[in-house]
Amino acid sequence: MFSNYLIGLREGLEASLVVCILIAYLVKTGRKDALKPIWIGIGVAVALALGFGCALEFGSQELTFEAQEALGGSLSIIAVGLVTWMVFWMRRTARHLKSELHGKLDAALQMGTGALVATAFLAVGREGLETSLFVWTSVRAAGDGTPRPVIGAGLGIATAVVLGWLFYRGALKINLAKFFTWTGGMLVVVAAGVLAYGFHDLQEARFLPGERSLAFDISDTIPPDSWYGTLLKGVFNFQPNPTVLQVTVWLLYLIPTLALFLAPVGFASGKGKVKVRDEQGSQPSKASQS
């Protein structure tokens, strides 16, 4: 439940911030007449995300067991790829998100109503589709048959909507850079579990070998049906008897991804050089900058 709450909170807050920036800019520039197309685009994006989630859930029920596992494993890998790209993208562009959206909105205002609808749809729709896909794969990985993962995601989205409204009203201010860094790091840990479970699905679908090659089995120490076993599985997608392939994939993804994500932004982007002044306050020479 917590992992899905985190997904809903982070993705929902990104979408809420986008909506707040778009609406605040239109109100500030006296273009309230353009609010209706914006809300239409947002509504279509939300409907598409909900429809995509329903299609994944009900469409997969008509498949054979092997086909369900193959679909779930493939989509888990895709979802992890999207979420990984998203957390790095937000880490890199969070400071410039406002100006970027303002530029797109100015261009859309010149092009007309259809462009405004498309701008809002694309800005919110991406977050909605990512949320639907990642929540669906995370729910499959949890596999406890309860509505708690869906409730967690719903509570996360509801919290994000409230926070977005408070941001818009100016009643709440937080350090968004730190917020997205902490939640992004936790999402990388969650994604590692989803990725490992996705590869296990492909093993069960007979697409990959090694289903019976267990790395370890501590089911007696951490029973899957115990409260702490359920907690570990729900938060980290922990499995007490993973295969060798699952552990290998988990380590190969988590260690380098988390290290790169937590590295300084300049180091991660290859722009770690910093210009400094000498004691007299003059700019450094070209030789010293190279």
Residue frames relative to the residue before (quaternion, step in Angstrom):
aa qw qx qy qz dx dy dz
M 1.0000 0.0000 0.0000 0.0000 0.00 0.00 0.00
F 0.6609 0.5205 -0.3182 0.4372 3.59 0.95 -0.87
S 0.6521 0.5206 -0.3286 0.4424 3.59 0.92 -0.89
N 0.6801 0.4696 -0.2883 0.4836 3.60 0.98 -0.80
Y 0.5807 0.5439 -0.3699 0.4797 3.59 1.16 -0.55
L 0.6485 0.5202 -0.3078 0.4627 3.57 0.99 -0.87
I 0.6393 0.5211 -0.3202 0.4660 3.57 0.98 -0.85
G 0.6869 0.4856 -0.2801 0.4625 3.56 0.84 -1.02
L 0.6530 0.5242 -0.3136 0.4476 3.58 1.00 -0.84
R 0.7175 0.4529 -0.2737 0.4529 3.57 0.75 -1.01
E 0.6938 0.4557 -0.2861 0.4786 3.59 0.78 -0.98
G 0.6592 0.5156 -0.3074 0.4528 3.57 0.98 -0.85
L 0.6562 0.5051 -0.3208 0.4598 3.57 1.01 -0.77
E 0.6041 0.5392 -0.3611 0.4625 3.59 1.04 -0.67
A 0.6732 0.4833 -0.2943 0.4761 3.57 0.91 -0.95
S 0.6470 0.5245 -0.3218 0.4502 3.60 0.98 -0.84
L 0.6463 0.5141 -0.3220 0.4630 3.58 0.98 -0.80
V 0.6263 0.5328 -0.3330 0.4615 3.56 1.02 -0.81
V 0.6636 0.5010 -0.2995 0.4678 3.58 0.90 -0.96
C 0.6528 0.5200 -0.3155 0.4517 3.60 0.92 -0.90
I 0.6604 0.5083 -0.3108 0.4571 3.58 0.93 -0.89
L 0.6618 0.5111 -0.3073 0.4543 3.58 0.92 -0.90
I 0.7021 0.4679 -0.2731 0.4621 3.58 0.81 -1.01
A 0.6555 0.5140 -0.3215 0.4504 3.59 0.89 -0.92
Y 0.6514 0.5187 -0.3247 0.4486 3.60 0.97 -0.78
L 0.6609 0.5008 -0.3083 0.4662 3.57 0.95 -0.85
V 0.6564 0.4984 -0.3124 0.4724 3.59 0.97 -0.83
K 0.6700 0.5163 -0.2984 0.4422 3.57 0.92 -0.90
T 0.7352 0.4009 -0.2245 0.4983 3.59 1.04 -0.78
G 0.5342 -0.6690 0.3868 0.3426 3.59 1.25 0.22
R 0.5356 0.6172 -0.4086 0.4065 3.60 1.13 0.55
K 0.0821 0.8290 -0.5454 0.0926 3.57 0.79 1.01
D 0.5584 0.6095 -0.3909 0.4049 3.58 1.21 -0.41
A 0.6673 0.4985 -0.2976 0.4665 3.60 1.23 -0.41
L 0.4563 0.7056 -0.4453 0.3094 3.59 1.24 -0.02
K 0.6233 0.5687 -0.3513 0.4057 3.60 0.99 -0.81
P 0.6710 0.4704 -0.3253 0.4718 3.67 0.80 -0.82
I 0.6091 0.5508 -0.3561 0.4459 3.59 1.07 -0.67
W 0.6866 0.4726 -0.2832 0.4744 3.57 0.90 -0.94
I 0.6003 0.5403 -0.3639 0.4641 3.60 1.09 -0.61
G 0.6587 0.5087 -0.3063 0.4621 3.59 0.92 -0.88
I 0.6457 0.5133 -0.3121 0.4714 3.56 1.02 -0.83
G 0.6593 0.5184 -0.3067 0.4500 3.58 0.94 -0.91
V 0.6492 0.5026 -0.3156 0.4757 3.59 0.97 -0.84
A 0.6447 0.5265 -0.3229 0.4503 3.61 0.98 -0.82
V 0.6586 0.4980 -0.3063 0.4737 3.59 0.95 -0.87
A 0.6508 0.5148 -0.3145 0.4611 3.60 0.96 -0.86
L 0.6437 0.5217 -0.3189 0.4603 3.57 1.00 -0.82
A 0.6553 0.5136 -0.3142 0.4562 3.58 0.95 -0.86
L 0.6584 0.4954 -0.3054 0.4773 3.58 0.98 -0.85
G 0.6550 0.5114 -0.3090 0.4625 3.58 0.98 -0.83
F 0.6345 0.5258 -0.3248 0.4642 3.56 1.04 -0.78
G 0.6519 0.5123 -0.3110 0.4646 3.59 0.97 -0.83
C 0.6593 0.4987 -0.3052 0.4727 3.59 0.97 -0.86
A 0.6383 0.5278 -0.3271 0.4551 3.58 1.00 -0.79
L 0.6411 0.5123 -0.3243 0.4704 3.58 1.00 -0.77
E 0.7022 0.4873 -0.2782 0.4382 3.56 0.85 -0.99
F 0.7769 0.3612 -0.1978 0.4763 3.59 0.67 -1.07
G 0.6236 0.5490 -0.3462 0.4357 3.57 1.09 -0.62
S 0.6680 0.5149 -0.3075 0.4406 3.57 0.99 -0.79
Q 0.5873 0.6024 -0.3680 0.3960 3.61 1.17 -0.50
E 0.6553 0.5156 -0.3108 0.4561 3.59 1.19 -0.43
L 0.5956 0.5881 -0.3551 0.4162 3.59 1.25 -0.13
T 0.5791 -0.5443 0.4654 0.3895 3.55 -1.30 0.28
F 0.6883 -0.4784 0.3322 0.4324 3.58 -1.26 0.30
E 0.6723 0.4958 -0.3053 0.4572 3.58 0.86 -0.93
A 0.6616 0.4993 -0.3093 0.4662 3.58 0.99 -0.83
Q 0.6248 0.5325 -0.3389 0.4596 3.59 1.05 -0.73
E 0.6750 0.4872 -0.2977 0.4674 3.56 0.92 -0.89
A 0.6421 0.5166 -0.3237 0.4648 3.59 1.01 -0.79
L 0.6582 0.4955 -0.3053 0.4775 3.59 0.98 -0.86
G 0.6749 0.5013 -0.2998 0.4510 3.57 0.87 -0.94
G 0.6639 0.5038 -0.3074 0.4592 3.57 0.95 -0.85
S 0.6641 0.5061 -0.3055 0.4578 3.58 0.92 -0.90
L 0.6916 0.4679 -0.2830 0.4719 3.58 0.91 -0.91
S 0.5847 0.5630 -0.3760 0.4470 3.60 1.12 -0.55
I 0.6579 0.5000 -0.3055 0.4731 3.57 0.95 -0.88
I 0.6507 0.5052 -0.3125 0.4730 3.59 0.98 -0.85
A 0.6518 0.5248 -0.3133 0.4491 3.59 0.95 -0.90
V 0.6498 0.5027 -0.3196 0.4722 3.59 0.95 -0.83
G 0.6306 0.5314 -0.3327 0.4575 3.59 1.01 -0.77
L 0.6721 0.4962 -0.2947 0.4639 3.58 0.93 -0.90
V 0.6746 0.4919 -0.2988 0.4623 3.57 0.90 -0.92
T 0.6300 0.5284 -0.3340 0.4608 3.59 1.01 -0.79
W 0.6509 0.4989 -0.3116 0.4799 3.57 0.94 -0.87
M 0.6586 0.5371 -0.3094 0.4267 3.57 0.97 -0.90
V 0.6926 0.4724 -0.3078 0.4499 3.62 0.81 -0.90
F 0.6551 0.4874 -0.3186 0.4814 3.61 1.05 -0.67
W 0.6327 0.5313 -0.3307 0.4562 3.58 1.04 -0.78
M 0.6833 0.4734 -0.2963 0.4703 3.59 0.86 -0.89
R 0.6198 0.5411 -0.3430 0.4532 3.59 1.04 -0.70
R 0.7143 0.4604 -0.2509 0.4635 3.57 1.02 -0.82
T 0.8102 0.3160 -0.1247 0.4777 3.59 0.95 -0.88
A 0.3763 0.7592 -0.4796 0.2280 3.63 1.20 -0.06
R 0.6773 0.5105 -0.3003 0.4364 3.58 0.95 -0.87
H 0.7586 0.3607 -0.1932 0.5071 3.60 1.15 -0.59
L 0.3656 0.7681 -0.4716 0.2322 3.58 1.27 0.09
K 0.6505 0.5433 -0.3215 0.4222 3.57 0.92 -0.90
S 0.7011 0.4526 -0.2775 0.4760 3.60 0.78 -0.97
E 0.6199 0.5461 -0.3450 0.4455 3.58 1.05 -0.70
L 0.6796 0.4772 -0.2860 0.4782 3.58 0.93 -0.88
H 0.6157 0.5449 -0.3476 0.4507 3.57 1.03 -0.73
G 0.6513 0.5175 -0.3165 0.4559 3.58 0.98 -0.82
K 0.6647 0.4918 -0.3043 0.4731 3.57 0.96 -0.86
L 0.6611 0.5093 -0.3106 0.4551 3.58 1.01 -0.79
D 0.6130 0.5384 -0.3494 0.4607 3.60 1.02 -0.70
A 0.6623 0.4949 -0.3031 0.4738 3.57 0.96 -0.85
A 0.6612 0.5113 -0.3064 0.4555 3.58 1.00 -0.83
L 0.6188 0.5507 -0.3422 0.4434 3.60 1.05 -0.73
Q 0.6630 0.5011 -0.2998 0.4685 3.56 1.06 -0.71
M 0.7027 0.4843 -0.2632 0.4498 3.58 1.10 -0.68
G 0.6140 -0.5885 0.3425 0.3992 3.60 1.17 -0.39
T 0.7927 -0.3603 0.2353 0.4318 3.52 -1.43 -0.03
G 0.6575 0.5338 -0.3194 0.4252 3.58 0.85 -0.93
A 0.6570 0.5085 -0.3077 0.4638 3.56 1.01 -0.80
L 0.6243 0.5318 -0.3382 0.4616 3.58 1.09 -0.69
V 0.6365 0.5159 -0.3206 0.4753 3.58 0.98 -0.86
A 0.6729 0.5031 -0.2949 0.4552 3.58 0.91 -0.92
T 0.6324 0.5404 -0.3350 0.4425 3.59 1.00 -0.80
A 0.6873 0.4626 -0.2781 0.4861 3.59 0.86 -0.95
F 0.6399 0.5380 -0.3254 0.4418 3.58 0.99 -0.85
L 0.7009 0.4667 -0.2764 0.4632 3.58 0.83 -0.96
A 0.6515 0.5341 -0.3181 0.4349 3.57 1.01 -0.83
V 0.7541 0.3606 -0.1951 0.5131 3.59 0.95 -0.88
G 0.6193 0.5979 -0.3446 0.3746 3.58 1.01 -0.80
R 0.6214 0.5510 -0.3490 0.4341 3.58 0.99 -0.78
E 0.6696 0.4890 -0.3018 0.4706 3.56 0.92 -0.92
G 0.6564 0.5324 -0.3129 0.4333 3.58 1.00 -0.85
L 0.6712 0.4876 -0.2983 0.4719 3.58 0.93 -0.88
E 0.6336 0.5207 -0.3275 0.4692 3.59 0.99 -0.79
T 0.6507 0.5183 -0.3143 0.4574 3.58 0.96 -0.88
S 0.6612 0.5146 -0.3109 0.4487 3.59 0.86 -0.96
L 0.6893 0.4868 -0.2859 0.4541 3.56 0.85 -0.96
F 0.7109 0.4572 -0.2791 0.4558 3.58 0.81 -0.96
V 0.6311 0.5132 -0.3414 0.4709 3.61 1.01 -0.71
W 0.6469 0.5249 -0.3265 0.4465 3.61 0.95 -0.86
T 0.6864 0.4650 -0.2890 0.4787 3.59 0.87 -0.88
S 0.6394 0.5184 -0.3259 0.4650 3.59 1.06 -0.72
V 0.6317 0.5195 -0.3282 0.4726 3.60 1.03 -0.76
R 0.6421 0.5107 -0.3239 0.4711 3.59 0.98 -0.80
A 0.6571 0.5125 -0.3127 0.4558 3.57 0.98 -0.82
A 0.6271 0.5327 -0.3367 0.4578 3.58 1.06 -0.75
G 0.0412 -0.8840 0.4649 0.0281 3.55 1.05 -0.87
D 0.4436 0.7094 -0.4612 0.2954 3.63 1.06 0.54
G 0.4683 -0.7254 0.4142 0.2882 3.58 1.28 0.01
T 0.5963 0.5452 -0.3712 0.4577 3.59 1.22 0.22
P 0.5427 -0.6332 0.4392 0.3341 3.60 -1.21 0.39
R 0.3760 0.7720 -0.4629 0.2201 3.60 1.24 0.02
P 0.6449 0.5116 -0.3583 0.4405 3.67 0.88 -0.71
V 0.6592 0.4934 -0.3045 0.4788 3.58 0.98 -0.86
I 0.6307 0.5206 -0.3299 0.4716 3.60 1.01 -0.81
G 0.6385 0.5351 -0.3236 0.4486 3.57 0.98 -0.84
A 0.6647 0.4915 -0.3008 0.4755 3.58 0.92 -0.91
G 0.6500 0.5222 -0.3140 0.4540 3.58 1.00 -0.83
L 0.6552 0.4984 -0.3110 0.4750 3.58 0.99 -0.81
G 0.6288 0.5369 -0.3334 0.4530 3.57 1.05 -0.74
I 0.6637 0.4925 -0.2988 0.4772 3.57 0.96 -0.89
A 0.6422 0.5195 -0.3247 0.4608 3.60 0.99 -0.84
T 0.6377 0.5172 -0.3249 0.4694 3.59 0.99 -0.80
A 0.6465 0.5270 -0.3120 0.4550 3.56 1.01 -0.86
V 0.6386 0.5229 -0.3278 0.4597 3.59 0.99 -0.80
V 0.6524 0.5044 -0.3111 0.4725 3.59 0.96 -0.87
L 0.6572 0.5027 -0.3091 0.4689 3.60 0.93 -0.88
G 0.6364 0.5308 -0.3252 0.4555 3.57 1.01 -0.82
W 0.6504 0.5073 -0.3117 0.4717 3.58 0.98 -0.83
L 0.6531 0.5046 -0.3123 0.4704 3.60 1.00 -0.82
F 0.6070 0.5348 -0.3501 0.4722 3.59 1.08 -0.70
Y 0.6689 0.5163 -0.2978 0.4442 3.56 0.89 -0.98
R 0.7043 0.4490 -0.2579 0.4856 3.57 1.00 -0.84
G 0.4697 -0.6954 0.4327 0.3296 3.59 1.24 -0.18
A 0.4920 0.6865 -0.4149 0.3385 3.56 1.26 0.28
L 0.7760 0.2559 -0.1401 0.5592 3.59 1.22 -0.24
K 0.0207 0.7763 -0.6293 0.0318 3.54 -1.01 0.90
I 0.0711 0.7760 -0.6230 0.0672 3.55 -0.82 1.03
N 0.5540 -0.5794 0.4736 0.3648 3.54 -1.29 0.31
L 0.2607 -0.8126 0.5014 0.1427 3.56 -0.09 1.32
A 0.5937 0.5707 -0.3763 0.4245 3.60 1.05 -0.64
K 0.6856 0.4558 -0.2844 0.4912 3.59 0.91 -0.89
F 0.6199 0.5528 -0.3481 0.4346 3.58 0.99 -0.78
F 0.7175 0.4349 -0.2624 0.4767 3.58 0.80 -0.99
T 0.6003 0.5455 -0.3696 0.4532 3.61 1.13 -0.46
W 0.6906 0.4705 -0.2820 0.4714 3.59 0.85 -0.95
T 0.6994 0.4479 -0.2857 0.4783 3.59 0.82 -0.93
G 0.6183 0.5418 -0.3479 0.4506 3.58 1.07 -0.65
G 0.6445 0.5160 -0.3177 0.4664 3.57 0.98 -0.81
M 0.6648 0.4870 -0.3072 0.4759 3.58 0.95 -0.82
L 0.6383 0.5231 -0.3306 0.4579 3.59 1.04 -0.71
V 0.5957 0.5495 -0.3669 0.4567 3.59 1.08 -0.62
V 0.6410 0.5123 -0.3186 0.4744 3.60 1.01 -0.81
V 0.6502 0.5032 -0.3084 0.4785 3.59 0.96 -0.87
A 0.6593 0.5236 -0.3070 0.4438 3.57 0.94 -0.93
A 0.6010 0.5615 -0.3606 0.4398 3.59 1.07 -0.70
G 0.6629 0.4955 -0.3010 0.4736 3.59 0.98 -0.82
V 0.6461 0.5094 -0.3183 0.4709 3.58 1.00 -0.83
L 0.6460 0.5210 -0.3232 0.4547 3.59 0.97 -0.82
A 0.6549 0.5026 -0.3138 0.4690 3.59 0.92 -0.89
Y 0.6599 0.4922 -0.3096 0.4758 3.59 0.96 -0.83
G 0.6118 0.5544 -0.3490 0.4432 3.60 1.07 -0.68
F 0.6559 0.4878 -0.3068 0.4875 3.58 1.00 -0.79
H 0.6137 0.5318 -0.3466 0.4694 3.59 1.11 -0.64
D 0.6060 0.5441 -0.3464 0.4656 3.59 1.08 -0.71
L 0.6691 0.4899 -0.2997 0.4717 3.57 0.95 -0.85
Q 0.6059 0.5254 -0.3556 0.4800 3.59 1.15 -0.51
E 0.6682 0.4885 -0.3011 0.4736 3.57 0.97 -0.83
A 0.6628 0.4832 -0.3002 0.4869 3.58 1.16 -0.54
R 0.4642 -0.7001 0.4162 0.3482 3.59 1.36 0.04
F 0.4255 0.6839 -0.4846 0.3412 3.59 1.19 0.50
L 0.7747 0.1847 -0.0937 0.5975 3.57 1.16 -0.64
P 0.4490 -0.6968 0.4845 0.2795 3.61 -1.03 0.69
G 0.6786 0.5578 -0.3443 0.3313 3.53 -1.37 -0.09
E 0.2962 0.7857 -0.5059 0.1976 3.59 1.15 0.39
R 0.7475 0.3854 -0.2095 0.4988 3.59 1.06 -0.71
S 0.5592 0.5845 -0.3991 0.4318 3.59 1.27 0.08
L 0.0936 -0.8383 0.5370 0.0112 3.55 0.03 1.34
A 0.4460 -0.6718 0.5250 0.2723 3.54 -1.06 0.80
F 0.7426 -0.1878 0.1365 0.6282 3.57 1.10 -0.79
D 0.1673 -0.7647 0.6119 0.1131 3.54 -1.32 0.23
I 0.0564 0.8035 -0.5851 0.0942 3.57 -0.35 1.30
S 0.1784 0.8221 -0.5171 0.1577 3.55 1.11 0.75
D 0.6335 0.5232 -0.3425 0.4556 3.60 1.11 -0.59
T 0.6805 0.4750 -0.2819 0.4816 3.57 1.10 -0.70
I 0.7764 0.1117 -0.0431 0.6188 3.57 1.00 -0.89
P 0.1707 -0.8089 0.5546 0.0940 3.62 0.12 1.23
P 0.5243 -0.6650 0.4260 0.3184 3.63 -0.85 0.90
D 0.7200 0.4403 -0.2542 0.4724 3.60 1.10 -0.66
S 0.4862 0.6438 -0.4502 0.3827 3.62 1.25 0.14
W 0.6415 -0.5410 0.3623 0.4056 3.58 -1.19 0.38
Y 0.6917 0.4543 -0.2921 0.4794 3.59 1.00 -0.75
G 0.6022 0.5359 -0.3575 0.4716 3.58 1.16 -0.52
T 0.6458 0.5072 -0.3043 0.4827 3.55 1.05 -0.82
L 0.6405 0.5297 -0.3186 0.4557 3.57 1.03 -0.82
L 0.6724 0.4932 -0.2966 0.4654 3.59 0.89 -0.92
K 0.6639 0.4936 -0.3068 0.4707 3.56 1.00 -0.80
G 0.6795 0.5065 -0.2954 0.4410 3.57 0.96 -0.84
V 0.7266 0.4220 -0.2433 0.4846 3.58 1.03 -0.77
F 0.8318 0.2022 -0.0607 0.5133 3.57 0.80 -1.05
N 0.3957 -0.7054 0.4778 0.3429 3.61 1.32 -0.06
F 0.2144 0.8036 -0.5200 0.1947 3.55 1.09 0.79
Q 0.0944 -0.7723 0.6276 0.0277 3.54 -1.06 0.88
P 0.4013 -0.7566 0.4561 0.2417 3.65 -0.64 1.05
N 0.7802 0.2390 -0.1474 0.5589 3.61 1.22 -0.30
P 0.0759 0.8370 -0.5378 0.0674 3.61 0.60 1.09
T 0.5110 -0.6133 0.4990 0.3372 3.53 -1.26 0.37
V 0.6672 -0.4817 0.3744 0.4273 3.55 -1.29 0.27
L 0.6428 0.5299 -0.3229 0.4492 3.58 1.00 -0.83
Q 0.6384 0.5345 -0.3309 0.4442 3.60 0.95 -0.80
V 0.6771 0.4812 -0.2933 0.4732 3.58 0.86 -0.95
T 0.6435 0.5286 -0.3225 0.4501 3.58 0.97 -0.84
V 0.6683 0.4921 -0.2928 0.4748 3.58 0.90 -0.96
W 0.6365 0.5432 -0.3244 0.4410 3.58 0.95 -0.89
L 0.6998 0.4642 -0.2694 0.4714 3.59 0.86 -0.96
L 0.6769 0.5068 -0.2992 0.4421 3.59 0.90 -0.92
Y 0.6779 0.4506 -0.2943 0.5008 3.59 1.15 -0.54
L 0.7269 0.4935 -0.2757 0.3898 3.57 0.64 -1.14
I 0.7044 0.4999 -0.3010 0.4041 3.60 0.67 -1.05
P 0.7460 0.3808 -0.2706 0.4747 3.67 0.62 -0.94
T 0.6402 0.5354 -0.3379 0.4350 3.61 1.01 -0.75
L 0.6841 0.4705 -0.2910 0.4754 3.58 0.88 -0.91
A 0.6363 0.5248 -0.3340 0.4563 3.60 1.00 -0.77
L 0.6783 0.4802 -0.2902 0.4745 3.58 0.93 -0.86
F 0.6554 0.5223 -0.3143 0.4458 3.57 1.00 -0.80
L 0.7342 0.4187 -0.2313 0.4819 3.58 0.97 -0.84
A 0.4870 0.6479 -0.4444 0.3816 3.60 1.26 -0.08
P 0.6369 -0.5091 0.3953 0.4229 3.62 -1.18 0.43
V 0.6063 -0.5997 0.3790 0.3592 3.57 -1.02 0.82
G 0.6553 0.5200 -0.3182 0.4459 3.59 0.94 -0.85
F 0.6528 0.5118 -0.3108 0.4640 3.58 1.03 -0.82
A 0.6793 0.5047 -0.2917 0.4458 3.57 0.92 -0.96
S 0.7433 0.4037 -0.2238 0.4842 3.60 1.03 -0.71
G 0.5097 -0.6648 0.4125 0.3578 3.55 1.30 -0.02
K 0.6252 0.5164 -0.3394 0.4768 3.58 1.24 0.38
G 0.1962 0.8436 -0.4751 0.1552 3.52 0.90 0.96
K 0.5196 0.6473 -0.4260 0.3598 3.61 1.21 -0.16
V 0.1211 -0.7963 0.5916 0.0354 3.56 -0.90 0.94
K 0.3713 -0.7146 0.5486 0.2248 3.56 -0.90 0.93
V 0.0671 -0.7934 0.6047 0.0186 3.58 -0.94 0.88
R 0.3902 -0.6877 0.5568 0.2546 3.53 -1.30 0.33
D 0.4551 -0.6557 0.5112 0.3188 3.52 -1.15 0.53
E 0.7557 -0.4158 0.2482 0.4409 3.56 -1.29 0.06
Q 0.6740 0.4738 -0.3025 0.4793 3.63 1.16 -0.51
G 0.5533 -0.6437 0.3845 0.3628 3.61 1.29 0.01
S 0.5058 0.6497 -0.4348 0.3647 3.59 1.23 0.18
Q 0.5827 -0.5699 0.4430 0.3735 3.55 -1.26 0.42
P 0.5294 -0.6271 0.4538 0.3472 3.62 -1.04 0.66
S 0.5625 -0.6037 0.4459 0.3468 3.55 -1.19 0.52
K 0.6666 -0.4986 0.3666 0.4155 3.54 -1.27 0.34
A 0.6349 0.5440 -0.3423 0.4287 3.57 1.01 -0.75
S 0.6831 0.4849 -0.2904 0.4625 3.55 1.03 -0.81
Q 0.6466 0.5207 -0.3245 0.4532 3.58 1.18 -0.48
S 0.6366 0.5560 -0.3314 0.4194 3.59 1.14 -0.56
